[in-house]
Amino acid sequence: MDKRSCKRSLSYAGLLFILVLFIILFLSMGWELQKKEYMLLGYMAAIYPEQESELLGAVNEPERYYSDIYYEKGRALEEKYGFDTGSRDTSRLILRYFFLFCGVTCAAGLLFLYADIQSRKRCQCMEEDYSSLLLLTEEKEAKNGLIQERLKQEEGKTKELITDISHQLKNPLASLKMSYELADTGCLTSEERQSFLQQGLAEIIKIEHLLDGFLQISRLEAGMIHLEPVAASLKNTIISAVNSIYMKAYQKNISIELNEFTDLEIPHDPHWTQEALVNVLDNAVKYSLSGSRIEIRVNPAVSYLFIEVEDEGIGIPSKEYTRIFQRFYRGDIPMVRKEEGTGVGLYLTRKILEEQGGSIRVKKGKKGSIFQMTLPMGYVGRPSGNV
């Protein structure tokens, strides 16, 4: 029952109660008046027993004394003896029942008013409960919608990852199969057979690197890699990254120079930040010519810190500035395709930096490319710390 129906029902009940009360009081007042007439008739009959028939006739047939003559006579008696003919008692009786009616009506009105207030409160509570329930339902539906959307996204990512894995493994497996099939034939010299075996070994190493990249990506996208940002020396993190790539640069006669800067302790995950820097440095070494130079610059700003890695390599076309940070993307330049790689490193670097509130972008350098990474002076990544 809604609010209007409750109010209408209370109004009908109140009117019915007043009507019944009026009827009861009216009947009670009539009975009191009749009782008074009986008492008066009995009193007169006791005084004048010989006039009983006349008295009964006057009561049963009141029109017998409904005349102006008897009215004037009654007025004369009142003026002569100074008594009231009974209208005073009748008026008192009427007033008594009137005040009784008014009192009971007021009490009933207050009772119904109280009931109406309580009903309004109950209706208001029910409306508030309904609103709260509706709000909770909407929140649950919204959460369910987000969960469903997230499940769809995860399903899409899983399908995409499986497709990428299949595509990335197809070529090295085919090359490996062909190398061993050729090496297994009897028409090859020992040098040719050894060459095909070496090529097969190279394909196995490539597959191993691919699988390592797939494992890192799956752990990353499943939230199994946890960032643990601590206030640590940024210089130590950068030096550790340089040391990890130093031998590879030395073999190509590439020098890595770290410009002098004031060391800072900023909140970051030393291990994974080092991993991000190694991926950028490895990319710079891989696509730089022998005898070239890689320069690392650190420039603090107001709330962010900039780390720039500039190489003297082959450069990157401007149309690929954003695509190189996508998963498994390696570019279309022949030299890039010739080098070993999985297209995972820069993608991992982007994810690691973004989870720490930072970013990475690439721009044209003097000879090659400049990879510009940013890290906040205060950690603003996700509270969970998941990559």
NUBA-62457 format. One record per atom (N, C-alpha, C): z negated, x, y negated; residue in one letter. Coordinates in steps of 0.001 Angstrom, whole numbers, padded with zeros to 6 digits, always signed. Layout:
N
ZXYA/...
//
This chain:
387
+000000+000854+001192M/+000000+000000+000000M/+000000+000885-001236M/+000939+000618-002145D/+001037+001447-003330D/+000037+001005-004392D/+000085+001673-005543K/-000893+001425-006610K/-000756+000020-007185K/+000466-000434-007400R/+000681-001775-007954R/+000189-002857-007002R/+000471-002700-005725S/+000039-003699-004745S/-001476-003793-004693S/-002150-002629-004760C/-003620-002629-004769C/-004150-003389-005985C/-003585-003127-007150K/-004049-003783-008380K/-003792-005285-008328K/-002628-005691-007820R/-002292-007107-007732R/-003240-007828-006765R/-003543-007205-005646S/-004445-007821-004671S/-005838-008001-005251S/-006322-006990-005987L/-007637-007104-006617L/-007659-008220-007658L/-006583-008379-008408S/-006518-009450-009417S/-006570-010824-008757S/-005811-011007-007697Y/-005822-012283-006982Y/-007199-012568-006395Y/-007828-011550-005840A/-009157-011742-005260A/-010170-012119-006341A/-010073-011477-007521G/-010986-011804-008613G/-010810-013228-009105G/-009571-013676-009276L/-009312-015054-009713L/-009810-016062-008690L/-009594-015776-007421L/-010062-016681-006368L/-011583-016768-006369L/-012240-015617-006564F/-013701-015617-006600F/-014214-016450-007770F/-013630-016292-008960I/-014064-017066-010139I/-013849-018554-009922I/-012720-018927-009321L/-012437-020341-009056L/-013452-020934-008087L/-013729-020231-007010V/-014710-020716-006031V/-016086-020813-006671V/-016447-019804-007477L/-017746-019842-008150L/-017839-021031-009099L/-016770-021305-009844F/-016771-022437-010771F/-016964-023751-010022F/-016278-023905-008902I/-016405-025141-008108I/-017824-025300-007587I/-018396-024190-007078I/-019757-024260-006534I/-020755-024631-007624I/-020656-023985-008787L/-021581-024285-009877L/-021379-025700-010416L/-020131-026138-010470F/-019855-027504-010936F/-020481-028530-009995F/-020335-028316-008700L/-020935-029236-007726L/-022458-029184-007797L/-023005-027961-007981S/-024470-027841-008085S/-024990-028563-009321S/-024289-028424-010449M/-024711-029109-011670M/-024608-030621-011498M/-023569-031107-010844G/-023444-032551-010585G/-024567-033061-009712G/-024928-032224-008713W/-026033-032644-007842W/-027335-032689-008625W/-027554-031731-009538E/-028759-031731-010366E/-028804-032972-011266E/-027693-033327-011875L/-027656-034526-012723L/-027908-035789-011902L/-027323-035827-010721Q/-027533-037000-009854Q/-028991-037084-009418Q/-029569-035918-009142K/-030976-035892-008748K/-031858-036417-009876K/-031513-036041-011105K/-032279-036514-012260K/-032177-038036-012408K/-030954-038555-012190E/-030773-040011-012271E/-031590-040723-011195E/-031605-040154-009982Y/-032402-040761-008908Y/-033895-040763-009258Y/-034344-039645-009839M/-035763-039577-010207M/-036103-040615-011290M/-035214-040751-012292L/-035443-041732-013356L/-035412-043161-012811L/-034451-043401-011923L/-034340-044735-011319L/-035576-045056-010481L/-036059-044063-009732G/-037265-044289-008917G/-038489-044554-009769G/-038571-043801-010869Y/-039713-043987-011764Y/-039725-045399-012357Y/-038560-045870-012835M/-038477-047200-013441M/-038700-048292-012397M/-038219-048049-011187A/-038431-049052-010126A/-039901-049149-009767A/-040613-048012-009860A/-042040-048047-009551A/-042810-048827-010610A/-042361-048768-011861I/-043043-049498-012933I/-042644-050966-012933I/-041373-051180-012744Y/-040866-052558-012752Y/-040235-052875-011404Y/-041045-053103-010381P/-040479-053367-009045P/-039680-054657-009013P/-040037-055622-009860E/-039311-056887-009832E/-037921-056755-010422E/-037652-055573-011105Q/-036340-055377-011734Q/-035459-054398-010942Q/-035765-054188-009658E/-035003-053211-008864E/-033528-053558-008801E/-033239-054842-008574S/-031830-055248-008450S/-031082-055019-009759S/-031764-055290-010893E/-031124-055063-012186E/-030875-053567-012428E/-031895-052775-012037L/-031741-051329-012222L/-030605-050770-011367L/-030545-051190-010108L/-029469-050723-009221L/-028114-051171-009720L/-028087-052403-010252G/-026823-052892-010804G/-026371-052075-011986G/-027338-051656-012824A/-026983-050838-013989A/-026449-049470-013568A/-027044-048936-012481V/-026593-047624-011994V/-025235-047728-011328V/-025078-048729-010459N/-023816-048880-009717N/-022680-049382-010589N/-023035-050161-011631E/-022004-050695-012522E/-022338-050273-013958E/-022087-049015-014314P/-022465-048520-015643P/-021749-049223-016782P/-020611-049887-016465E/-019897-050569-017549E/-020695-051751-018097E/-021746-052168-017351R/-022555-053286-017808R/-023346-052903-019069R/-023706-051598-019196Y/-024455-051220-020403Y/-023624-050323-021323Y/-022300-050246-021035Y/-021417-049513-021941Y/-020961-050438-023071Y/-021848-050644-024046S/-021479-051486-025195S/-022199-050964-026434S/-021653-051310-027571D/-022230-050850-028833D/-023616-051443-029074D/-023849-052626-028502I/-025158-053277-028705I/-026258-052425-028118I/-026066-052015-026837Y/-027089-051191-026178Y/-027189-049800-026817Y/-026085-049308-027322Y/-026098-048007-027993Y/-026945-048058-029256Y/-026758-049116-030060E/-027531-049256-031291E/-029001-049475-030984E/-029250-050216-029918K/-030640-050453-029536K/-031307-049156-029108K/-030568-048338-028359G/-031123-047050-027945G/-031390-046151-029132G/-030518-046166-030126R/-030719-045348-031311R/-031935-045831-032094R/-032099-047140-032102A/-033255-047694-032826A/-034556-047284-032156A/-034585-047296-030830L/-035786-046861-030115L/-036090-045387-030391L/-035046-044577-030437E/-035252-043146-030699E/-035831-042934-032095E/-035300-043686-033065E/-035804-043538-034425E/-037230-044084-034550E/-037524-045118-033784K/-038848-045737-033875K/-039915-044879-033217K/-039604-044342-032017Y/-040630-043607-031260Y/-040402-042074-031282Y/-039234-041662-031763G/-038997-040222-031906G/-038850-039474-030600G/-038241-040025-029592F/-038050-039332-028318F/-036562-039106-028077F/-036291-038119-027210D/-034904-037819-026820D/-034588-038594-025571D/-033397-039126-025521T/-033028-039982-024381T/-032687-039186-023134T/-032857-037870-023178G/-032580-037049-021983G/-031431-036099-022171G/-030766-036216-023333S/-029624-035311-023535S/-030073-033856-023639S/-031351-033688-024099R/-031845-032321-024213R/-031936-031670-022842R/-032475-032376-021877D/-032562-031822-020517D/-031182-031588-019931D/-030284-032536-020231T/-028913-032369-019710T/-028244-031154-020330T/-028459-030983-021651S/-027879-029820-022327S/-028442-028529-021764S/-029771-028558-021518R/-030381-027369-020929R/-029797-027072-019553R/-029600-028130-018799L/-029033-027947-017461L/-027620-027372-017542L/-026830-027939-018462I/-025452-027432-018619I/-025450-025980-019083I/-026339-025676-020074L/-026409-024301-020561L/-026858-023340-019469L/-027843-023839-018668R/-028334-022972-017600R/-027211-022612-016632R/-026454-023623-016232Y/-025350-023349-015302Y/-024223-022570-015983Y/-024057-022782-017281F/-023028-022031-018004F/-023366-020540-018050F/-024656-020266-018410F/-025062-018861-018447F/-025052-018238-017052F/-025426-019050-016057L/-025369-018553-014684L/-023931-018207-014298L/-023014-019085-014676F/-021600-018852-014392F/-021104-017583-015095F/-021502-017466-016392C/-021085-016287-017150C/-021666-015006-016557C/-022959-015058-016173G/-023595-013871-015615G/-022959-013437-014310G/-022751-014430-013425V/-022136-014091-012138V/-020709-013601-012340V/-019991-014236-013300T/-018612-013809-013576T/-018576-012377-014104T/-019525-012054-015024C/-019585-010686-015551C/-019912-009679-014451C/-020900-010068-013598A/-021257-009176-012493A/-020067-008961-011562A/-019365-010080-011283A/-018182-009964-010424A/-017103-009116-011096A/-016964-009314-012428G/-015977-008511-013156G/-016293-007029-013098G/-017607-006707-013292L/-018004-005304-013195L/-017776-004754-011796L/-018072-005603-010799L/-017862-005181-009416L/-016379-004906-009146L/-015538-005823-009610F/-014103-005630-009408F/-013581-004451-010224F/-014185-004242-011427L/-013790-003087-012230L/-014139-001789-011516L/-015358-001764-010932Y/-015762-000593-010163Y/-014838-000379-008966Y/-014523-001501-008284A/-013618-001400-007135A/-012240-000909-007566A/-011789-001380-008748D/-010477-000950-009244D/-010480+000540-009581D/-011592+001002-010199I/-011698+002431-010524I/-011681+003279-009260I/-012473+002818-008266Q/-012492+003552-007001Q/-011126+003536-006331Q/-010463+002381-006432S/-009122+002279-005843S/-008151+003222-006541S/-008272+003287-007888R/-007406+004205-008631R/-007663+005653-008222R/-008961+005976-008060K/-009300+007334-007643K/-008731+007640-006265K/-008863+006663-005347R/-008319+006876-004004R/-006800+007036-004048R/-006168+006181-004867C/-004711+006280-005005C/-004315+007632-005598C/-005110+008079-006600Q/-004815+009370-007218Q/-004998+010504-006217Q/-006082+010409-005428C/-006311+011431-004402C/-005184+011430-003374C/-004757+010214-002990M/-003661+010118-002033M/-002376+010696-002614M/-002143+010419-003914E/-000948+010966-004552E/-001021+012490-004627E/-002229+013013-004954E/-002381+014461-005011E/-002198+015076-003632E/-002789+014424-002605D/-002613+014927-001244D/-001146+014893-000838D/-000476+013811-001230Y/+000944+013694-000891Y/+001757+014768-001611Y/+001401+015000-002891S/+002110+016037-003648S/+001878+017415-003029S/+000604+017662-002638S/+000299+018950-002006S/+001051+019098-000691S/+001050+018015+000094L/+001766+018049+001367L/+003260+018252+001148L/+003794+017574+000132L/+005218+017726-000178L/+005521+019154-000617L/+004605+019727-001426L/+004797+021101-001889L/+004754+022079-000718L/+003775+021867+000192L/+003686+022729+001368L/+004931+022607+002234L/+005413+021360+002366T/+006624+021147+003162T/+007811+021870+002544T/+007923+021758+001208E/+009029+022443+000530E/+008906+023958+000674E/+007653+024470+000578E/+007464+025912+000733E/+007829+026361+002143E/+007418+025548+003147K/+007760+025906+004523K/+009264+025855+004743K/+009902+024833+004163E/+011355+024749+004295E/+012032+025940+003624E/+011488+026335+002458A/+012061+027496+001768A/+011872+028768+002598A/+010654+028919+003176K/+010399+030089+004016K/+011293+030074+005247K/+011423+028884+005852N/+012304+028785+007016N/+013741+029125+006641N/+014142+028665+005432G/+015488+028992+004973G/+015674+030492+004789G/+014637+031144+004208L/+014714+032592+004027L/+014742+033314+005365L/+013918+032813+006302I/+013896+033432+007630I/+015246+033284+008312I/+015808+032072+008226Q/+017121+031848+008830Q/+018181+032734+008182Q/+018105+032845+006849E/+019066+033696+006149E/+018894+035153+006549E/+017626+035568+006691R/+017374+036949+007098R/+017857+037202+008520R/+017647+036204+009397L/+018130+036345+010772L/+019654+036455+010808L/+020313+035647+009971K/+021775+035732+009907K/+022217+037106+009411K/+021493+037612+008384Q/+021839+038935+007869Q/+021623+040011+008927Q/+020483+039906+009643E/+020208+040877+010698E/+021250+040791+011803E/+021634+039561+012136E/+022667+039389+013156E/+023986+040004+012695E/+024317+039780+011407G/+025536+040370+010867G/+025478+041891+010861G/+024294+042433+010480K/+024141+043889+010477K/+024259+044460+011886K/+023667+043744+012860T/+023736+044213+014243T/+025174+044239+014741T/+025903+043148+014467K/+027310+043106+014879K/+028114+044204+014196K/+027831+044399+012898E/+028549+045432+012152E/+028235+046817+012691E/+026949+047040+013032L/+026548+048337+013567L/+027206+048598+014913L/+027230+047572+015770I/+027871+047730+017084I/+029354+048045+016918I/+029997+047342+015977T/+031420+047603+015713T/+031627+049028+015217T/+030751+049469+014292D/+030871+050834+013764D/+030639+051872+014856D/+029634+051630+015695I/+029353+052575+016779I/+030543+052672+017730I/+031090+051522+018087S/+032248+051518+018991S/+033416+052278+018380S/+033640+052034+017085H/+034763+052697+016411H/+034530+054201+016297H/+033297+054594+015958Q/+033000+056010+015774Q/+033025+056784+017090Q/+032635+056145+018184L/+032596+056826+019480L/+033946+056831+020190L/+034816+055946+019792K/+036085+055790+020505K/+036921+057068+020458K/+037123+057624+019272N/+037984+058812+019134N/+037413+060051+019816N/+036133+060412+019586P/+035626+061607+020285P/+035602+061453+021796P/+035308+060263+022296L/+035324+060058+023744L/+036739+060187+024300L/+037707+059656+023554A/+039102+059786+023994A/+039529+061249+023996A/+039145+062000+022946S/+039483+063427+022883S/+038799+064197+024000S/+037530+063852+024253L/+036792+064520+025325L/+037444+064256+026677L/+037818+063018+026906K/+038466+062665+028168K/+039779+063421+028340K/+040581+063482+027276M/+041871+064165+027350M/+041679+065660+027573M/+040687+066258+026914S/+040446+067692+027069S/+040091+068035+028504S/+039218+067252+029103Y/+038805+067547+030470Y/+039895+067199+031473Y/+040701+066204+031186E/+041829+065906+032074E/+042845+067042+032060E/+043118+067589+030872L/+044049+068706+030777L/+043467+069971+031403L/+042163+070171+031167A/+041532+071360+031743A/+041472+071291+033258A/+041514+070074+033799D/+041407+069899+035246D/+042746+070080+035956D/+043829+070118+035206T/+045139+070313+035834T/+045306+071769+036253T/+046158+072027+037206G/+046343+073392+037713G/+047431+074169+037022G/+048055+073587+036030C/+049178+074252+035370C/+048774+074999+034113C/+047490+075114+033840L/+047016+075788+032636L/+046508+077177+032970L/+046665+078050+032024T/+046094+079383+032180T/+044599+079313+031935T/+043919+080378+032268S/+042471+080398+032075S/+042120+080325+030594S/+042954+080958+029745E/+042688+080895+028307E/+042861+079471+027776E/+043918+078786+028243E/+044151+077407+027803E/+043047+076478+028303E/+042655+076719+029573R/+041577+075890+030128R/+040287+076103+029339R/+039999+077364+029016Q/+038802+077658+028234Q/+038877+077009+026856Q/+040067+076983+026257S/+040246+076359+024946S/+039959+074865+025003S/+040475+074201+026048F/+040221+072761+026178F/+038747+072476+026466F/+038100+073386+027240L/+036668+073204+027498L/+035868+073359+026204L/+036255+074327+025373Q/+035583+074496+024083Q/+035800+073275+023188Q/+037003+072736+023234Q/+037285+071530+022452Q/+036455+070355+022958Q/+036312+070262+024292G/+035467+069207+024856G/+034019+069371+024446G/+033546+070639+024427L/+032175+070896+023995L/+031987+070491+022536L/+033003+070773+021716A/+032919+070374+020300A/+032841+068857+020161A/+033594+068150+021003E/+033540+066685+020962E/+032174+066178+021416E/+031580+066855+022401I/+030238+066462+022862I/+029219+066654+021743I/+029340+067784+021026I/+028434+068028+019895I/+028628+066962+018824I/+029888+066602+018598K/+030165+065555+017616K/+029538+064233+018038K/+029654+063894+019330I/+029043+062656+019832I/+027527+062718+019690I/+026963+063909+019943E/+025512+064072+019794E/+025080+063818+018352E/+025850+064361+017405H/+025549+064126+015991H/+025691+062649+015635H/+026718+062028+016202L/+026899+060598+015961L/+025705+059799+016473L/+025262+060128+017681L/+024130+059396+018263L/+022855+059623+017457L/+022664+060858+016964D/+021506+061113+016101D/+021584+060264+014833D/+022797+060186+014271G/+022975+059348+013081G/+022736+057883+013375G/+023231+057412+014531F/+023005+056014+014909F/+021514+055737+015076F/+020802+056694+015686L/+019367+056514+015898L/+018634+056427+014563L/+018986+057293+013631Q/+018337+057253+012319Q/+018627+055938+011596Q/+019877+055491+011678I/+020241+054239+011008I/+019510+053063+011628I/+019463+053014+012961S/+018791+051891+013619S/+017310+051883+013288S/+016681+053050+013268R/+015267+053123+012898R/+015069+052738+011438R/+015995+053175+010597L/+015909+052875+009170L/+016025+051377+008919L/+017036+050758+009506E/+017287+049341+009236E/+016319+048432+009978E/+015638+048953+011000A/+014627+048166+011705A/+013247+048343+011085A/+013146+049177+010037G/+011858+049389+009383G/+010927+050288+010162G/+011490+051118+011062M/+010656+051998+011882M/+010390+053337+011195M/+011128+053629+010123I/+010871+054835+009338I/+009922+054463+008206I/+008802+055136+008134H/+007769+054796+007156H/+007659+055892+006098H/+007763+055506+004866L/+007532+056430+003767L/+006037+056566+003515L/+005599+057777+003258E/+004196+058026+002934E/+004147+058827+001633E/+004332+058158+000501P/+004358+058882-000779P/+002985+059445-001133P/+002981+060712-001486V/+001758+061381-001934V/+002119+062226-003156V/+001121+062541-003942A/+001346+063416-005097A/+001531+064842-004582A/+002774+065287-004520A/+003086+066598-003954A/+004020+067358-004888A/+004086+068664-004672S/+004924+069534-005498S/+006398+069248-005237S/+007129+068910-006284L/+008563+068662-006144L/+009306+069964-005861L/+008845+071063-006463K/+009511+072354-006248K/+009441+072756-004780K/+008300+072561-004139N/+008175+072900-002721N/+009125+072065-001869N/+009266+070783-002227T/+010176+069918-001471T/+011613+070404-001601T/+012020+070769-002815I/+013393+071241-003037I/+013625+072573-002327I/+012651+073491-002410I/+012793+074799-001756I/+012899+074631-000246I/+012127+073712+000323S/+012209+073461+001765S/+013594+072955+002147S/+014170+072096+001305A/+015519+071592+001576A/+016544+072723+001499A/+016397+073602+000509V/+017322+074739+000374V/+017206+075666+001580V/+015991+075940+002029N/+015793+076806+003192N/+016434+076220+004446N/+016431+074878+004546S/+017009+074242+005731S/+018522+074417+005797S/+019155+074548+004654I/+020618+074622+004612I/+021107+076039+004293I/+020168+076977+004111Y/+020533+078308+003609Y/+021491+079042+004547Y/+021217+079042+005855M/+022048+079792+006796M/+023471+079257+006830M/+023632+077967+006756K/+024972+077377+006754K/+025729+077804+005500K/+025034+077857+004358A/+025674+078318+003121A/+025975+079814+003192A/+025080+080573+003799Y/+025262+082030+003914Y/+026492+082363+004747Y/+026713+081598+005822Q/+027873+081838+006681Q/+029187+081610+005941Q/+029187+080761+004916K/+030401+080517+004123K/+030383+081301+002810K/+029395+082183+002673N/+029276+083005+001459N/+029161+082116+000213N/+028357+081067+000340I/+028109+080148-000774I/+026684+080370-001263I/+026524+080583-002539S/+025192+080804-003111S/+024613+079481-003611S/+023314+079311-003404I/+022597+078126-003883I/+021584+078590-004912I/+021718+078098-006132E/+020859+078521-007234E/+020013+077337-007705E/+018708+077583-007762L/+017767+076577-008275L/+017317+077007-009659L/+017711+076280-010672N/+017317+076619-012043N/+015806+076501-012205N/+015267+077353-013028E/+013825+077354-013253E/+013402+076071-013977E/+012299+075500-013525F/+011747+074310-014182F/+010249+074266-013927F/+009550+073546-014776T/+008100+073403-014623T/+007809+072488-013439T/+007062+073023-012491D/+006781+072232-011286D/+005959+070993-011640D/+006254+069914-010952L/+005562+068647-011168L/+005088+068094-009837L/+003928+067488-009865E/+003446+066760-008694E/+003685+065277-008940E/+004685+064748-008286I/+005016+063328-008441I/+004847+062639-007096I/+004550+061351-007099P/+004405+060625-005829P/+005753+060516-005108P/+005862+061153-003955H/+007063+061045-003130H/+006712+061446-001709H/+007562+061076-000786D/+007385+061464+000608D/+008087+062809+000806D/+007350+063896+000958P/+007982+065219+001026P/+008996+065342+002166P/+008658+064809+003345H/+009547+064963+004502H/+010875+064257+004282H/+010804+062960+003921W/+012035+062189+003803W/+012793+062507+002515W/+012094+062916+001467T/+012795+063360+000262T/+013538+064661+000543T/+012915+065532+001327Q/+013603+066758+001748Q/+014838+066413+002580Q/+014717+065433+003478E/+015857+064994+004285E/+016991+064497+003392E/+016644+063737+002347A/+017666+063239+001423A/+018365+064395+000710A/+017593+065396+000260L/+018185+066552-000426L/+019044+067385+000519L/+018606+067537+001754V/+019376+068306+002742V/+020740+067672+002969V/+020772+066335+003041N/+022053+065656+003250N/+023019+065931+002099N/+022505+065926+000870V/+023360+066200-000291V/+023817+067662-000287V/+022888+068591-000021L/+023243+070012+000008L/+024210+070323+001144L/+023994+069716+002303D/+024898+069920+003433D/+026300+069433+003094D/+026368+068307+002416N/+027663+067777+001995N/+028349+068732+001011N/+027546+069322+000108A/+028106+070260-000876A/+028612+071529-000202A/+027839+072058+000745V/+028256+073270+001460V/+029497+073004+002302V/+029529+071865+002947K/+030612+071536+003875K/+031963+071474+003175K/+031979+070923+001955Y/+033256+070705+001276Y/+033474+071650+000096Y/+032756+072782+000102S/+032970+073820-000916S/+033683+075010-000285S/+034460+075715-001081L/+035202+076870-000600L/+034281+078085-000494L/+034675+079020+000334S/+033905+080250+000502S/+033838+081004-000821S/+032663+081565-001093G/+032465+082324-002319G/+032117+081471-003522G/+031943+080172-003344S/+031619+079291-004472S/+030108+079223-004684S/+029697+078390-005603R/+028287+078335-005999R/+027817+076881-006069R/+026568+076656-005665I/+025921+075341-005773I/+024707+075505-006679I/+024614+074659-007685E/+023530+074759-008666E/+022654+073504-008595E/+021337+073726-008596I/+020367+072624-008572I/+019607+072636-009891I/+019600+071492-010568R/+018907+071369-011859R/+017907+070217-011782R/+016748+070413-012384V/+015704+069382-012438V/+015373+069125-013902V/+015504+067882-014329N/+015244+067509-015726N/+014324+066290-015765N/+013073+066471-016180P/+012171+065312-016290P/+012476+064494-017537P/+012327+063184-017439A/+012486+062275-018575A/+011153+061566-018807A/+011185+060425-019494V/+009941+059720-019825V/+009284+059160-018571V/+010020+058375-017813S/+009446+057734-016627S/+010159+058116-015341S/+011289+058803-015456Y/+012048+059229-014280Y/+012313+060728-014337Y/+012603+061267-013154L/+012924+062678-013039L/+014316+062796-012416L/+015176+063626-012986F/+016559+063769-012531F/+016720+065071-011748F/+017328+064959-010577I/+017676+066125-009760I/+019193+066132-009605I/+019833+067176-010106E/+021291+067269-010045E/+021710+068411-009131E/+022662+068116-008251V/+023258+069121-007365V/+024745+069197-007704V/+025158+070315-008307E/+026560+070481-008702E/+027217+071545-007823E/+028358+071195-007234D/+029094+072140-006392D/+030435+072479-007027D/+031144+073384-006388E/+032486+073782-006821E/+033485+073462-005718E/+033269+072295-005102G/+034085+071913-003959G/+035364+071199-004334G/+035836+070374-003397I/+037138+069719-003543I/+037081+068513-004470I/+035867+068071-004810G/+035738+066913-005686G/+035900+065599-004937G/+035588+064527-005622I/+035653+063185-005027I/+036452+062290-005960I/+037441+061569-005453P/+038191+060635-006309P/+037258+059580-006904P/+037508+059190-008129S/+036624+058238-008819S/+036545+056896-008100S/+037607+056509-007400K/+037595+055230-006692K/+036627+055227-005516K/+036165+056426-005111E/+035256+056528-003969E/+033822+056814-004396E/+033530+056766-005705Y/+032198+057120-006189Y/+031101+056251-005570Y/+031378+054996-005362T/+030361+054107-004773T/+030522+053966-003265T/+031736+054159-002776R/+031989+053945-001346R/+031398+055047-000480R/+031240+056259-001032I/+030744+057364-000204I/+029294+057157+000230I/+028586+056231-000417F/+027194+055960-000040F/+027084+054796+000940F/+028220+054313+001411Q/+028216+053268+002429Q/+028107+053899+003812Q/+027652+053109+004748R/+027443+053602+006105R/+028778+053959+006771R/+028854+055178+007337F/+029991+055692+008105F/+031243+055966+007262F/+031118+055884+005940Y/+032315+056141+005128Y/+032488+057651+004948Y/+033743+058149+005161R/+033994+059587+005060R/+035122+059935+004112R/+035789+058970+003556G/+036861+059274+002609G/+038199+059492+003298G/+039219+059625+002480D/+040589+059738+002997D/+041209+061110+002772D/+040480+062033+002154I/+041032+063367+001899I/+041150+064118+003228I/+042280+064755+003514P/+042469+065460+004798P/+041393+066495+005084P/+040959+067232+004056M/+039934+068249+004280M/+038621+067621+004728M/+038342+066427+004207V/+037121+065722+004608V/+037226+065302+006063V/+038371+064806+006460R/+038571+064371+007833R/+038525+065549+008806R/+038913+066733+008314K/+038945+067902+009184K/+037535+068384+009522K/+036609+068240+008578E/+035239+068705+008786E/+034468+067756+009704E/+033504+068346+010417E/+032647+067525+011267E/+031735+066674+010387E/+031546+065430+010772G/+030669+064544+010011G/+030637+063156+010611G/+029607+062412+010235T/+029442+061052+010772T/+029481+059989+009688T/+029415+060395+008424G/+029374+059398+007355G/+028032+058709+007232G/+026982+059369+007725V/+025645+058774+007729V/+024737+059406+006680V/+024942+060702+006394G/+024005+061447+005560G/+023780+060865+004181G/+024854+060617+003431L/+024698+060092+002074L/+024147+058671+002079L/+024467+057903+003120Y/+023907+056548+003245Y/+022391+056625+003419Y/+021926+057548+004272L/+020481+057726+004462L/+019817+058196+003171L/+020482+059108+002469T/+019932+059599+001199T/+019735+058454+000214T/+020737+057598+000096R/+020629+056456-000825R/+019460+055557-000445R/+019330+055228+000845K/+018252+054343+001289K/+016880+054971+001044K/+016749+056267+001331I/+015458+056941+001154I/+015049+056952-000317I/+015989+057278-001190L/+015669+057317-002618L/+015383+055925-003170L/+016157+054944-002766E/+015947+053578-003266E/+014593+053036-002841E/+014150+053384-001637E/+012848+052905-001181E/+011698+053544-001954E/+011969+054642-002634Q/+010948+055269-003477Q/+011140+054913-004946Q/+011999+053914-005203G/+012234+053492-006574G/+013258+054332-007300G/+013963+055210-006569G/+014949+056079-007185G/+016370+055611-006932G/+017313+056514-007159S/+018726+056171-006984S/+019533+057450-006837S/+020803+057285-006520I/+021728+058413-006439I/+023103+057944-006888I/+023796+058811-007601R/+025171+058522-007998R/+025930+059839-008082R/+027228+059751-008119V/+028062+060946-008181V/+028972+060850-009396V/+029248+062002-009990K/+030167+062054-011129K/+030948+063366-011071K/+031954+063460-011885K/+032826+064634-011888K/+032115+065818-012531K/+032209+066989-011886G/+031641+068209-012434G/+032706+069077-013079G/+032318+070307-013422K/+033276+071230-014039K/+034391+071597-013063K/+034014+071857-011807K/+035004+072195-010785K/+034972+071210-009616K/+033798+070805-009244G/+033666+069907-008108G/+033010+068588-008479G/+031860+068333-007849S/+031152+067064-008061S/+029703+067334-008422S/+029095+066371-009090I/+027669+066422-009419I/+027003+065201-008799I/+026056+065453-007897F/+025251+064371-007326F/+023951+064301-008120F/+023737+063172-008781Q/+022555+062999-009628Q/+021585+062040-008946Q/+020417+062554-008602M/+019373+061756-007959M/+018230+061530-008941M/+017599+060373-008851T/+016451+060069-009710T/+015261+059678-008846T/+014096+060059-009324L/+012829+059651-008710L/+011880+059235-009831L/+011130+058167-009652P/+010183+057752-010700P/+008994+058694-010766P/+008443+058835-011951M/+007249+059664-012112M/+006046+059035-011420M/+006103+057693-011232G/+005084+056967-010474G/+005777+056151-009410G/+005225+056084-008210Y/+005891+055413-007091Y/+005957+053911-007320Y/+007157+053341-007200V/+007348+051896-007393V/+008090+051289-006217V/+008037+051937-005077G/+008726+051408-003899G/+007996+050231-003304G/+008454+049774-002171R/+007835+048624-001523R/+006449+048989-001015R/+005452+048073-001151P/+004091+048383-000728P/+003994+048754+000733P/+004873+048188+001579S/+004790+048447+003010S/+005173+049879+003338S/+005988+050498+002479G/+006411+051861+002734G/+007489+051974+003772G/+008124+050898+004189N/+009178+050948+005188N/+010507+051283+004539N/+011282+052160+005213V/+012641+052412+004764V/+013542+051356+005353V/
//
